[in-house]
Amino acid sequence: MVELLVQSKVRAYIKEAGLNTGGDSLEAIEKALKGVLDNAIRRAKANDRKTLMAKDV
């Protein structure tokens, strides 16, 4: 289930590139995004901050 992404915006972005969006692609994109966010959260916490910053990503 896709929770973090605005599906219509992602589909439109992919469509602008001339591609269609496969049924399972949004779930895979969301999984990748969660991985990026989890790593950024870990980095911010490791640096003893409560604010996630661009440098954490």
C-alpha positions as CSV (number, residue, x, y, z in Angstrom):
1,M,0.0,0.0,0.0
2,V,1.4,3.4,-1.0
3,E,1.2,5.8,1.9
4,L,3.9,8.5,1.5
5,L,3.6,9.3,-2.2
6,V,1.0,11.3,-4.1
7,Q,0.4,8.7,-6.7
8,S,-1.1,11.1,-9.3
9,K,2.0,13.3,-9.1
10,V,4.4,10.4,-9.5
11,R,2.4,9.0,-12.4
12,A,2.4,12.4,-14.1
13,Y,6.2,12.7,-13.6
14,I,6.8,9.3,-15.2
15,K,4.3,10.2,-18.0
16,E,6.3,13.4,-18.8
17,A,9.2,11.1,-19.5
18,G,7.1,9.3,-22.1
19,L,6.5,6.2,-20.0
20,N,3.6,4.4,-18.4
21,T,3.5,3.4,-14.7
22,G,3.4,-0.3,-14.0
23,G,1.1,-1.6,-11.3
24,D,3.8,-2.5,-8.9
25,S,6.2,0.4,-9.6
26,L,4.6,2.8,-7.1
27,E,5.1,0.3,-4.3
28,A,8.7,-0.2,-5.3
29,I,9.3,3.6,-5.4
30,E,7.7,3.9,-2.0
31,K,9.9,1.2,-0.6
32,A,13.0,2.9,-1.9
33,L,11.9,6.3,-0.5
34,K,11.3,4.7,2.9
35,G,14.9,3.3,2.8
36,V,16.3,6.8,2.0
37,L,14.2,8.3,4.9
38,D,15.2,5.6,7.3
39,N,18.9,6.2,6.6
40,A,18.5,10.0,6.9
41,I,16.7,9.5,10.3
42,R,19.5,7.3,11.5
43,R,22.1,9.8,10.5
44,A,20.3,12.7,12.2
45,K,19.9,10.7,15.4
46,A,23.5,9.6,15.3
47,N,24.5,13.3,15.2
48,D,22.3,13.9,18.2
49,R,19.8,16.1,16.3
50,K,16.1,16.2,16.4
51,T,15.9,17.9,13.0
52,L,16.4,16.0,9.8
53,M,18.4,18.1,7.4
54,A,19.3,18.0,3.7
55,K,22.8,16.8,4.6
56,D,21.3,13.7,6.2
57,V,19.8,12.6,2.9
